[in-house]
Amino acid sequence: MSERRVPVAILGASGYIGQHFARLLADHPRFDPLLLGAGERSEGKALGDVWQLSEPPPPALEGRRLRRLSPGGLARAGIRLVFSALPSGTAGAVEQAIARRGIAVFSNAADHRLDARVPLLVPEVNADHLRIAPGRGRRPAVLVTNPNCSAAGLVVGLAPLLPLLAPTAVHVTTFQSLSGAGYPGVPSLAITDNVVPHIPDEEEKIARESSRILGRVRATRVVPLAVPVVAHCARVGTREGHLEAVTVHSDRRPTVGEIVRAWQRFDPLSGRDLPTSPHPPIVVREEKDRPQPLRDRWAGSPPRARGMAVTVGRVRWEPPYLRFFLLAHNAVRGGAGGSVLNAELAVDEGLVAVGREG
C-alpha cells in the first residue's frame, strides 16, 4: 500500500468510544485524523475540554476543535475514511449518506451490523467477509461494522475451537463493565452494592452477531453458524473490561492440552502489517483466578495493540462441557480498536483509496 497517510475523520469524537478513536489515531502510521466531529453541545470546544478517559488526551489532538460535519463537508475536505462513534439509531442514515459520497465508513454502531452487504468484521475470525462489501473503487464506498462489545471478545475465543470441537451449543454469561453503557452511563445509586441482570437487547445482539461473524460466505451473502448461542447479560460495577463465563457443548473428545494449544497457536494475522493487530490475539492464563478486568483488560502487544488481546483462563474440560472465562476490553477490542483494525485490513486489501485528490 502507499506510504501516504489516509485522511480520516472521527464522528462522535466527544463521546467515550470517540475519544478512544482519538487516542488510537493521534499518532497512527496509516491514518491522519484531520477532522473531529461532534454534536451541537460540544461544537467549538477543544477535544481536551470534553475529555473523559482516565489517561490524558493525546497532545497532537488535545487542542483540536470539534466541528459539526456533513457528508458533503467531509468530501470537500478530502476525507477518505470515517470512523463512526455515533449512537445507534442516529448513525445509520448518516453513515449511508457518507458512503454514497465514496467515503469508506467504519462504524461502532449497531444500525448496519446485519445488513446483507455490510461486513460485520473481526479480522482474526472472518477477514474473508470483506468479500461481501461493494467492489473496489465504486460508489457507495465500503461500509464495515464491528460487533457488539461482548460478541467481539466471544468470537475470538471461540474461533480456534470450532474445527477442534464442532460445538453443538454455546452458553455465555457476561459481566459487563459500566463503560459499556457509555458516558455518563449507569447512575451510581443503581450499580453501587448491586448487579443489574438486564441490558436492553444485549443478549439478542450477542446471539445474532456471533452467529453471523462465525458463519461462512457463500457468493455475496453470509450464512450464519448453525449453532445456538445462548446469552445471559448483567451490568457490574467495574469500569472497563467485559468478563464472560463460556460453556461450549461438544460431542468430540480432544484433550485439554489440545484445546489450550489451539488458543495459543491462533494468530491468523501473523505476518500481515496491521499496526493494531495483537500478537498473539489470545492470552491464556494458568492462574486459578484469572482473567480479571483490573489486571487483564489492557492485554495485547505490541504497544499499539494494548487492550486488543482476549484473555482466556480457568479452563475446565469435563466432556461434553468445556467451561472457561474470557475477558476483553469493551472499548478497545469491542469498540474503537476493533474498528481501527478493520480499517487497517480494508486498506491493506485495497478497499479504501489512500491519499488526497489533487
Secondary structure by P-SEA (a helix, b strand, c coil): cccccccccccccccaaaaaaaaaccccccccccbbbbcccccccccccccccccccccccccbbbbbccaaaaaaaccccccccccccccaaaaaaaaaacbbbbcccccccccccccccccccccccccccccccccccbbbbbccaaaaaaaaaaccccccccccbbbbbbbcccccccccccccccccccccccccaaaaaaaaaaaaaaccccccccccccbbbbbbbbbccccbbbbbbbbbbbcccccaaaaaaaaaaccccccccccccccccbbbbcccccccccccccccccccccccbbbbccccccccbbbbcccccccccccaaaaaaaaaaaaaaccccccccc
